């Protein structure tokens, strides 16, 4: 089984690093939002809830606001 991973904040330095590390792994499928949807709360909520694993690469306040 391939685990779906969503990295919220994947366009930042830490998110990019994690995405690179997971890219070569066959047991993970990294989910991505379109650039236009990155700030869309509804699109983020759908991604957060459809992933098997979520990694938050966000400032503290934004991470607290992430809705599951």
N, C-alpha and C positions, 0 to 999 in steps of 0.2 A: 504494500500500500504506500502510495506517495502522499506525504503530509503537505497540505496547503498552508503556506506561511505568508502572512501579510505584515509588511514592515511599514508602520505608520511613521512617516518622516524619512522615507527611503531616498529622498533627494538631497538630504543633508550629508555631511561628512561621515558620520557614524553609520547612517542608513546605507550609504553607498558601499562602505567597507563590508558591512554584514551581507548585503546583497551579492557582492563579489565573492565572498567566501561560500555562500550557499549555491551560487550558480553552477559550480562543478559537481554538486552532490545530486545523485540520482534519486535519493529518498525524499527530496524536497521539491516542491513546485512553488516558486515565489510569485505571489499575486501582485499585480501592479494596477494602480489607478491611472487613468489618462491625466495628463497635466491639467486639463480643464476641471477635473473632478477632485483634485487634491485638497481643495478647500471646501468642497461640498460635504456638509455634515451627513446628508442622507447616503451619499455614495460611500463615505468612510464607514458609516454604521453598517451598511450591507457587507462591506469587505471585512470589518471586524467580526461580524457574526457568522460569516461563511468560512472563515479560516479555521484550520485545526490548531494553529499556533499564531500568536500575535506578538510582535516585537515593537515596542514603542520607543522611537528615537525622537522624542519631542521634549521641548522645555517642560519643566514641572507642571506649570499651570495647564498647558495644553494636554498633557498626559492625564491629569485629573479630570479634564473635561471629556475625555474619550468615552463614548457611550458603547456599552456592550448590550 
